[in-house]
Amino acid sequence: MLKHMTFDHTDTRVRKYLTPKKILLTRGKWSGEERLLNYKNRQLGTHEPEVTTLVSTEEEKAGILLDFGTEIHGGISLSLFRIRDGEEVTVRICFGESANEALSHIGEKNATNDHSMRDFEIRTKSWTTTECGATGFRFVYLEFVTPAKINLKTVQAVMVYQPYDYIGSFECSDETINRIYDTAAYTCHLCIQNEIWDGIKRDRLVWIGDLNPELKTVKYVFGDIPQIYGGLSLAAHNTVLPTWINGIATYSLWWLINLDEWVFYTGKREYLQEQKEYIVSLTRQILENVDENGYFTASDYIDWPSKGFPSAKAGTKALLILCMKACERIFDILEEAEWKEKCEKTRSLAEKTQEACGDLKQIAALLLLGGIASEDSKTCLQTGGAEGFSTFMSYYILTAMAKCTSAEETLAALKTYYGAMLDLGATTFWEDFDIKWVENACKLDEICDGTKTDIHGDNGKYCYKGFRHSLCHGWASGPVAFLTEYVLGIDIVGEGGSKIVLDPHLGNLTYAKGSVATPRGKVTVEHTKNANGVVVTRVDAPSGIEVVFA
């Protein structure tokens, strides 16, 4: 029968099961709950010698808070052996990216079910294995609502992910930096589902601006995967002009920036021909929204932390410059000389005046990289270390910092900012983070008792207040690209990976080694300081890739 069926789509993701690592809390009457921490086959039998017994009553509902040790995307599998004194039971399941989120109720500290159901009830019976949930989480709170005595065999997390190999890698003499790279890469990996999302709890959507740091991580770690072109195509298909992509005008700028970067990386020029009509129409619309002073007037959105600040307008001008540079290369490939010239003129107009950053590091970074920074941008980037960082713009901030500060200072800021999240128990990186939140904050796996601030529930603003805040956001993976390009010094300057320039910056590191994915194969480099402090480099690249030193 199966051979005669036609399917519309095949899910390429895999499912794997995880046993809880810790029990953080129990409520009500429990016996043998520690058995849930031991792996057991989920398959139920007529006799089960090792079960966990719980008793839930009207006066005291049994509950348990489980920690699976690492943030994952997926759901939960509950194998219930026997219910005494009843046919069915209702179980409330609440997923959390922090322990306190898992213990919350909808509305408490802005806890929501937005974009994924993470707090709901199911009904189940004896000799039943139930799988449910599709969200991002590390913690699960189970509350047995129905009064009953229950024998529970297993509670396992169901991890759903794309089984891509980690081709790219990074290792250096600083363990914290190694953890930052690995965590950033894992954060992005979780967000690569059938499409590439910016968050696995919220938002489970394809946001084209958010795609930019994810795209950079993907090209260095995983290589040419279908989700990037898929996301670009989806955005174009779903956005009928004159609507802006994702309803944000600057995200239409990001679409062209991403398009150029990915086509250059993969070498698949034919994709530009496929999108030519949309490219031309979108470029025309963008140019119609540039005023006589070179400002992009349709939007001043860069990221949430800079929203509403006057200097965001200057940041948007810098983003326009980066977009026009991308369009010049796109129209050169498309042999559209007239459109290339229009983009060159618009870029030149925007480049005429320098702009002030308003003490915002993300704006300072864009201005510096766009070539229109006044002196205050360098001062801003040289001051305060990790203060004022943005997870979305971290790649740009770090790259710009490295141009006007030392390698030691830049790496110290990276360690302070991202290392603070790790110290708080993060296993993935967050939608936003302010270094000031660290003071007197409880860790993600701690249940707050009121003597400390709740790092998850008590912080955030704009759309990410409290528990609505996403703690696994692919746009926070910027350290991967920065460490690859700056510390390893790998700059892919040839289309399709045909040429690489090496220019490493080790700072106070004694060695750094790693690899990147290219369409022509994996490139591996190793930099080691000798006794005289001179960096000695070894490189291994496939044939067809020219490697030169800066």
Protein Blocks (a to p, Z undefined) as FASTA:
>chain_A
ZZmpccfbdcfbdcdddddfbdfbdedjdehklmmmpccdfbdcfbdfbdcdddddfklc
cdddddehiacedddddddfbdghiabdcddddddfbfklmmpcehiahiafehiacbdc
ddddehiacdedjdddfbdcdddfbgcddddfbdcddddddfddcfbccddfbfklmmmm
mmmmmmmmmmmcfbccfbfkbccbdcfklmmmmmmmmmmmnopafklmmmmmmmmmmmcc
fbdehhiaklmmmmmmmmmmmmmmnopaklmmmmmmmmmmmmmmmmmmccfkopafkbcc
fbfmlgoiaklmmmmmmmmmmmmmmmmmmmmmnopaklmmmmmmmmmmmmmpccdeklpa
klmmmmmmnopacfklmmmmmgopjnoiafklmmmmmmmmmmmmcfklmmmmmmmmmmmm
mmnopabdcfbdcfklmgopacfkbccehjaccfklmgcehjlgcjllccbdfklmmmmm
mmmmmmnopacfbghhlaccddddekjafbdcdddddfkbccdddddddfkopacddddd
dehiacddZZ
